[in-house]
């Protein structure tokens, strides 16, 4: 059984920064692909970033250069460093892991960017 718990969300002013953490428990592999998704108010869930096999990263265009995804394989933890935050980054952020051909999701953490 795999479980994911996100933390680090909160209220931040435009231009500010936050660091999200996703803690995974269970018998996952350091080579499992992990990612971040978000769902803004009245919007569908959208992909934000992925880290493949703990090394290769990919981002949606709107966050490139502002967000950085990383992973501590030894601690089964993934991070999302978010800089230069904008109001349209406001959303519930979810982490995801693809493990043995199954997808697992956390409960999400709220990020609100507002002055």
Secondary structure, DSSP 8 states (H G I E B T S, - for coil): --EEEEE--EEE-TT--EEEEEEEESS--TTSEEEEEEE-TTS--EEEEEEETTTEEEE-GGGTTTEEEEEEGGGTEEEEEE-S--GGG-EEEEEEEEETTEEEE---EEEEE--
